[in-house]
Amino acid sequence: MMWLGAESLRSERLEYRRFTDADRASIRAIVSDGSVTEPAGYAPISSDAEFEKFFTALREDGCAVVQGGEVIGYFRVFEEEAEGEYAGKSCVGVGFVLDARHHGSGYGTEMLRFLTARLKRQFDLCFADAFTDNPASNRVITKCGYRYTEDYCMYFDGLGREMTCRSYVF
């Protein structure tokens, strides 16, 4: 997780840090809630084995989002291969999830703005996607300065259906 750099970063109200074993219960609760996971493209995680696989991957490419000492979500960064007009650029894709209790709080906007600014110091471009039927995430992404590039359809195994995604670049 080279993109994070320091052990901990702070924006106005949030802290971003590496995951610890103590974060398992908080993340498990978040990713067990279908109202949180399905808009992010995956079914709720129900088995211990599935959670361990998810949490191991999350520790590799993500960070905990903490408010008032409580883990309220996560932010992930994925290296992307640039194509077309972006060929030759260093690119990453970002994804984020917040506990349903914190939706509508402005934390998503704060997190995406702050961490995008950090990522732009290391990468030429950042990409973010959201389902077309997820207006809240689409608003957060555009509010943070990302520019719409295209819609595309993709089959999501975990959801068992094809979804239309809206793609953005910063």
Protein Blocks (a to p, Z undefined) as FASTA:
>chain_A
ZZnopabdcdfkbccddddfklmmmmmmmmmpmklmmmnopacdfbfklmmmmmmmmmmm
gccddeehiafbdcdddddddehjlgoiacddddddddfklgonlmmmmmmmmmmmmmmm
mpmbdcddddfklmklmmmmmmnopacfbdcddddfknopacddddddZZ
